[in-house]
Amino acid sequence: MTAIAAGEDSFEAFYSANAARLAGQLYFVAGGADEAGDCVQEAFARAWSHWTRLSKPGVDPIGWVYTTAYRIAISRWRRRQSQRRAVARLGPPGTSAPPSADAIAVRDALARLPQAQRAALVLHYYEGMRVEEISTVLGISVSGVKSRLTRGRAALEPLVAEQEESHTDRWGTRP
């Protein structure tokens, strides 16, 4: 086996030479061309993060990628089978009403907050967790949770007001 140069160019050449062939091989395992392509793409993405190790002499990168893609395909197949059994046993999930204008305004405002504040606010107000529980879930101190809640509420208030204004019609009434 010849050594593969470790670099972006060598990875691109490796990908170009092998991706289509692997997708063809996985077609029957994955159950379709799209699913096979997704599995191969995921395997190559993982290979890229390990490329310095995979491109060393004596390592078989194509075997590694094929094994990884095959395992991804099997995992996805198992997940689909589990979902099918759950639907057969429990029935399809019910439909839910579309979110209200208020819920959309809150969602849009929350999306503009830092992730840490957003997580604390959602756990506290939507999941109903106490500060101590949030502290355990997020792995931070109680005072850290309190700080995130305080800062999050302060940042959220003008954002929600702004979102509510943008969801009114031309006469100033909400739909």
Buried (B, 14 or more C-beta within 10 A) or exposed (E): EEEBEEEEEBBEEBBEEBBEEBBEBBBEBBBEEEBBBBBBBBBBEBBBEBBEEBBEEEBEBBEBBBEBBBEBBEEBBEEEEEEEEEEEEEEEEEEEEEEEBEEBBBEBBBEEBEEBBBBBBBBBBEEEBEBEBBBEBBEBEEEBBBBBBEBBBEBBEEBBEBBBEEBEEEEEEEE
